[in-house]
Amino acid sequence: RKVGNRLILEMALDELMHYTRSHFAREEEYMKRFGYPEYAAHCRAHHSFSARVEALRWEYLHGLRNDIHTDLLDYLWQWLMNHIAEADKHYSSFIAGLAKTRGDADGIAQPAPA
């Protein structure tokens, strides 16, 4: 049973890394496109998240840590509470403000001038 649980966790970590890479890339593309003033700081936070999850994954896959469940869950919880609930709210408010000033209902049809 332990082997099956290990495989499930490895697959979950791989999926988490795949999802976050594509999500962060898409989000960063929009931020850059619309001239989000906190773009660099937001990208650094994304990089920090990815590096931490990748480090946990590497340690687990190489047998340096047998149980990362608690650390991973704690880290994901902190990310949800700090980044998504705060930093992503600032970003979405910025986009909503652009939509209002440009008369664009969804806020993504008209990028900032280059």
PyMOL commands that set and color helices and strands:
alter all, ss='L'
color gray80, all
select helices_A, chain A and resi 2-33+39-61+69-102
alter helices_A, ss='H'
color red, helices_A
deselect
rebuild
show_as cartoon
